[in-house]
Amino acid sequence: MNDGATPLSNRAIEALVKKYTKAFKSNKSMSPHKLRHTYGTNLMEQSGDIHLLMTQLGHTSTTTAALYTNPEG
């Protein structure tokens, strides 16, 4: 166990997301924001459960979570 472990920085997370999405999406990278939004939209389409979405994305408002029910509207 590494007692000196520190959380990843925002830049490090962004670099990892871009690196791995580029590797799997035909050389097109994705930002962490886009990845999160895609996940939220897909979760709502598949489950229709706004409370599950709120839990998964850390939302406290159904108004915010409802943005994923109609992402293009």
Contacts in CASP RR format, 6 or more apart in sequence:
PFRMAT RR
TARGET T0000
AUTHOR 0000-0000-0000
METHOD contacts of the structure
MODEL  1
MNDGATPLSNRAIEALVKKYTKAFKSNKSMSPHKLRHTYGTNLMEQSGDI
HLLMTQLGHTSTTTAALYTNPEG
8 16 0 8 1.000
13 32 0 8 1.000
14 31 0 8 1.000
14 32 0 8 1.000
17 29 0 8 1.000
17 30 0 8 1.000
17 31 0 8 1.000
17 32 0 8 1.000
17 35 0 8 1.000
18 29 0 8 1.000
18 30 0 8 1.000
18 31 0 8 1.000
19 29 0 8 1.000
21 28 0 8 1.000
21 29 0 8 1.000
21 30 0 8 1.000
21 35 0 8 1.000
22 28 0 8 1.000
22 29 0 8 1.000
22 30 0 8 1.000
30 38 0 8 1.000
36 57 0 8 1.000
37 68 0 8 1.000
37 71 0 8 1.000
39 56 0 8 1.000
39 57 0 8 1.000
40 53 0 8 1.000
40 56 0 8 1.000
40 57 0 8 1.000
40 68 0 8 1.000
41 68 0 8 1.000
41 71 0 8 1.000
43 52 0 8 1.000
43 53 0 8 1.000
43 56 0 8 1.000
43 68 0 8 1.000
44 50 0 8 1.000
44 53 0 8 1.000
44 68 0 8 1.000
44 69 0 8 1.000
47 53 0 8 1.000
48 69 0 8 1.000
50 62 0 8 1.000
50 65 0 8 1.000
50 66 0 8 1.000
50 69 0 8 1.000
53 59 0 8 1.000
53 65 0 8 1.000
53 68 0 8 1.000
54 60 0 8 1.000
54 62 0 8 1.000
54 65 0 8 1.000
57 65 0 8 1.000
59 65 0 8 1.000
END
